[in-house]
Amino acid sequence: MKKAWLAALFILATATARADDAQDAKYYQRARTAVADLTKIVAPNGIQDSYKRKIGGVEQYISVRGQDKANPIILFIHGGPASPMTPTTWEFQRPIEEYFTVAHYDQRGAGKSYRPTDGETIGSTVNVAQYVDDAIEVAEHLRAKYGKEKVVLMGHSWGTIVGMGAALKRPDLFYAYVGIGQVISVRENERISYEYALAEAKRLGNQEALKDLQSIAPYPGDQPITRERIVLARKWPQYYGGMSAWRSESNYFFLGPLLSPEYTIDDVKAIDAGSLFTLGRLLPEFVTVDYSRVKAFPIPVLMFMGRHDYTTPNAPTEAWLNAVKAPYKQAVWFERSAHMVPWEEPGKTLVSLLQYVKPLTEKAAR
């Protein structure tokens, strides 16, 4: 039951590597060594940097990888709010690094940036505005450190809330914004996701799912979206393939950190701890997020949408993109994906970045 509960916390579609499996990581050491060797950047002009830096007054872990320093930088903002991508990038990112330098950072309270004392030391700073300011500071740092005029901003799930905020506040820093599993209206997403799960449960005669879903009806309704309600509401859409298409589980993601060369066993355990730490603090603000009020976007905006995504359903995103005024906008559909687009269709992710995003960096440079 713990595993299902953690999967439901993937709000924003992100739970974490399973702590009960983490103790077995020592048995994976040879595989971790192989992964480290496979992903090692050996190109003379390549970048493979990992370090901690104070961002917003808090030490946060930054990982930067690419085969050629001349390539444009993508700043990738992870989901969660405390589900870092750094321990699973080895699963999909290597081909992207041929054409882009990719930067990740474990946000405050997440992964390698989490500390057991965070509740006392940074609890009051766990809010959307601070996460947005952190992303802006990371972007400024990357520009200065690697000598770039701008970077590409990309967000996944919860990270799209942060990314949209950063792009709106400091558009001068970014060539373009790419949303994957974009959050436009949290309450509308919750409604669509819930209705999908309820329809599937009825169609398949799943009495357990029906009992769970009916216990929180109407959802979200006019009641507060509490931790208990959102966890239960997320459980069944994800079970019915709303996180990973045609899959009831996403073990490739939850177990991936156990093979990460960048993560120790304590780092893996910290993913779960960070999720618990941040969720309660961010949930009241998270459920009020509504970017549908944004009628104009200052930079090129692209949405990578998994056709089967019922973790952050696409309808609000598609409607917003059709209506918004922007210098350039593009919807890219991934027909074999749900919420986990880069993992589910890594090939098309790369092709789409090359087709739609890289030209925006080259045009700006001319």
Stockholm file with secondary structure:
# STOCKHOLM 1.0

chainA/1-366         MKKAWLAALFILATATARADDAQDAKYYQRARTAVADLTKIVAPNGIQDSYKRKIGGVEQYISVRGQDKANPIILFIHGGPASPMTPTTWEFQRPIEEYFTVAHYDQRGAGKSYRPTDGETIGSTVNVAQYVDDAIEVAEHLRAKYGKEKVVLMGHSWGTIVGMGAALKRPDLFYAYVGIGQVISVRENERISYEYALAEAKRLGNQEALKDLQSIAPYPGDQPITRERIVLARKWPQYYGGMSAWRSESNYFFLGPLLSPEYTIDDVKAIDAGSLFTLGRLLPEFVTVDYSRVKAFPIPVLMFMGRHDYTTPNAPTEAWLNAVKAPYKQAVWFERSAHMVPWEEPGKTLVSLLQYVKPLTEKAAR
#=GR chainA/1-366 SS CHHHHHHHTCTTSCCCCCHHHHTTGGGGHHHHHHHHHHHCCCCTTCEEEEEEEEETTEEEEEEEEESCTTSCEEEEECBTTTBCSTTTGGGTCTTGGGTCEEEEEECTTSGGGCCTTHHHHTGGGCSHHHHHHHHHHHHHHHHHHHTCSCEEEEEETHHHHHHHHHHHHCGGGEEEEEEESCCSBHHHHHHHHHHHHHHHHHHHTCHHHHHHHHTTCSSSTTSCCCHHHHHHHHHHHIIIIISSTTCSCCHHHHSGGGGCTTCCHHHHHHHHHHHHHHHHHHHHHHTTCBGGGCCBCSSCEEEEEETTCTTTTSHHHHHHHHHCBCSSEEEEEETTCSSCHHHHCHHHHHHHIIIIIHHHHHHHHC
#=GC SS_cons         CHHHHHHHTCTTSCCCCCHHHHTTGGGGHHHHHHHHHHHCCCCTTCEEEEEEEEETTEEEEEEEEESCTTSCEEEEECBTTTBCSTTTGGGTCTTGGGTCEEEEEECTTSGGGCCTTHHHHTGGGCSHHHHHHHHHHHHHHHHHHHTCSCEEEEEETHHHHHHHHHHHHCGGGEEEEEEESCCSBHHHHHHHHHHHHHHHHHHHTCHHHHHHHHTTCSSSTTSCCCHHHHHHHHHHHIIIIISSTTCSCCHHHHSGGGGCTTCCHHHHHHHHHHHHHHHHHHHHHHTTCBGGGCCBCSSCEEEEEETTCTTTTSHHHHHHHHHCBCSSEEEEEETTCSSCHHHHCHHHHHHHIIIIIHHHHHHHHC
//
